[in-house]
Amino acid sequence: MQSEVMFAGFGGQGILLIAKVLAHAAMEAGFEVVWIPSYGPEMRGGTAYCMVVISDRPIGSPIIRNPGHLVAMNRPSLEKFAPVVKPGGVVLINSSLIPVRSGRSDVDECLVPANDLAMEVGNVRAANIVALAAFVSRSRILDYDLVREAVREEFAAKAKLIPLNMEAMERGRQAALAT
């Protein structure tokens, strides 16, 4: 089994962070993992994307042209990467910022208002955690509780942010399961 997930959005949306959390959770589960970040020179505001490859055997090549799944946090990312997602994959769309759909009928399209849900829990910067939880809940790529624990560990040095992020995860999970 090999799964590839493309996380994409604007720099500053926490794209690399949620990809790192997923990679960490997959390593904790005993999988082989590749985490490949990419971002423009301007970082904040520029395009950022990250590929995570999870496998139960050694990964032959970290370069993936057609990912199995996509988490799109902004419209340019959806328009660029949705056409290359493998049929049957999950395409998670941050419907707070993206007013269109993927245009694909051969994928599981999941619309989650990540920014709106993050604002409801108290901080728009948690939109990435909402999206991660929604994606994991919808795709079942990893056990949700394992990813939840990886988020806890990621924020261990900033313990005051853990309750906010746990609530963001729950909102993302609920949103993904409701659609």
C-alpha positions in Angstrom: 0.0 0.0 0.0 1.3 3.4 -0.9 -0.6 6.7 -0.5 0.5 10.1 -1.7 -1.0 13.4 -0.4 -0.4 16.8 -1.9 -1.0 19.7 0.6 -1.1 23.1 -1.2 -2.0 26.7 -0.4 -0.5 30.1 0.2 2.6 30.5 2.3 1.7 31.2 5.8 -1.3 28.8 5.9 0.6 26.1 7.7 0.8 23.8 4.7 4.3 22.4 5.6 3.2 22.0 9.2 0.2 19.8 8.6 2.2 17.7 6.1 4.9 17.3 8.7 2.3 16.2 11.3 0.8 13.6 8.9 4.3 12.3 8.1 5.1 12.1 11.9 1.9 10.2 12.6 2.7 7.8 9.7 6.2 7.2 11.1 4.7 6.5 14.5 2.4 3.9 12.9 5.5 2.2 11.5 5.2 3.3 7.8 7.9 4.4 5.5 7.5 8.1 4.9 8.7 10.8 2.5 8.0 14.5 3.2 9.0 16.9 0.4 8.2 20.6 0.9 8.2 23.2 -1.8 7.6 26.9 -1.6 8.3 30.1 -3.5 11.1 32.5 -2.5 8.6 35.0 -1.0 7.2 32.3 1.4 4.4 34.1 3.1 1.7 34.8 0.5 3.5 32.8 -2.2 2.6 29.3 -3.2 3.5 26.5 -0.8 3.0 22.8 -1.3 4.2 19.6 0.2 4.0 16.0 -0.9 3.8 13.3 1.7 4.2 9.7 0.6 3.3 6.9 3.0 4.0 3.3 2.3 4.3 -0.1 4.0 7.4 -0.9 1.9 10.5 1.2 0.9 9.6 4.1 -1.3 11.2 3.8 -4.7 10.9 7.5 -5.7 9.8 10.5 -3.7 8.8 12.3 -6.9 5.1 11.8 -7.6 3.3 13.3 -10.7 -0.2 12.0 -9.8 -0.9 12.1 -6.1 -3.6 9.9 -4.6 -5.1 12.8 -2.6 -5.1 16.6 -2.4 -5.7 19.1 0.4 -6.3 22.5 -1.3 -6.3 25.5 0.9 -6.7 28.1 -1.9 -8.1 28.3 -5.4 -4.8 28.4 -7.3 -3.7 25.2 -5.6 -7.0 23.5 -6.4 -6.8 24.6 -10.1 -3.2 23.5 -10.4 -3.3 20.1 -8.6 -6.9 18.8 -8.8 -6.5 17.7 -12.5 -3.6 15.3 -11.6 -5.1 13.5 -8.6 -5.6 9.8 -9.2 -9.2 8.7 -9.7 -10.8 7.6 -6.4 -8.7 9.9 -4.3 -9.9 12.5 -1.8 -9.8 16.2 -2.9 -10.4 18.3 0.2 -11.4 21.9 -0.7 -11.2 24.8 1.8 -14.6 26.1 0.9 -14.0 29.3 3.0 -11.6 30.5 0.3 -12.5 28.4 -2.7 -15.9 29.2 -4.3 -15.5 26.5 -7.0 -15.3 22.7 -7.1 -12.7 20.4 -8.6 -14.7 19.6 -11.7 -14.0 15.9 -11.2 -16.6 13.3 -10.8 -14.1 10.5 -10.3 -12.8 11.7 -6.9 -14.3 12.0 -3.4 -14.7 15.8 -3.2 -14.9 17.0 0.4 -15.9 20.7 1.0 -14.9 22.0 4.4 -15.0 25.6 5.4 -11.7 25.4 7.2 -11.1 29.1 7.8 -14.7 29.6 9.1 -14.5 26.6 11.5 -11.1 27.9 12.7 -12.5 31.3 13.4 -15.3 29.6 15.4 -12.7 27.9 17.6 -10.9 31.2 18.1 -8.0 31.5 15.6 -8.0 31.5 11.8 -4.5 30.1 11.9 -6.0 26.7 13.0 -7.6 26.3 9.5 -4.8 24.0 8.6 -5.5 21.7 11.5 -9.2 21.7 10.6 -8.3 20.7 7.1 -5.9 18.0 8.3 -8.4 16.4 10.6 -11.1 16.6 7.9 -8.8 14.9 5.4 -7.7 12.1 7.7 -11.3 11.5 8.7 -12.5 11.4 5.1 -9.6 9.4 3.6 -8.9 7.1 6.6 -5.3 7.2 5.4 -4.2 6.9 9.1 -6.0 6.4 12.4 -7.5 9.7 13.5 -6.4 9.3 17.1 -2.8 8.8 15.9 -2.9 12.1 14.0 -4.5 13.8 16.9 -1.6 12.7 19.1 0.9 13.9 16.5 -0.8 17.4 16.7 -0.5 17.3 20.5 3.2 16.5 20.2 3.8 19.2 17.6 2.3 21.8 19.9 3.9 20.4 23.1 6.2 23.4 23.4 3.2 25.7 23.1 0.9 23.9 25.5 -1.6 26.8 25.6 -2.4 26.1 21.9 -3.2 22.4 22.4 -6.9 22.9 23.5 -7.6 25.2 20.5 -6.0 22.7 18.1 -7.9 19.7 19.6 -11.1 21.6 19.1 -10.0 22.5 15.5 -9.4 18.8 14.9 -12.8 17.9 16.2 -14.5 20.5 14.0 -12.7 19.2 11.0 -13.6 15.6 11.7 -17.2 16.5 12.1 -17.3 18.6 8.9 -15.8 15.8 6.9 -18.1 13.2 8.2 -21.2 15.4 7.7 -20.6 15.9 3.9 
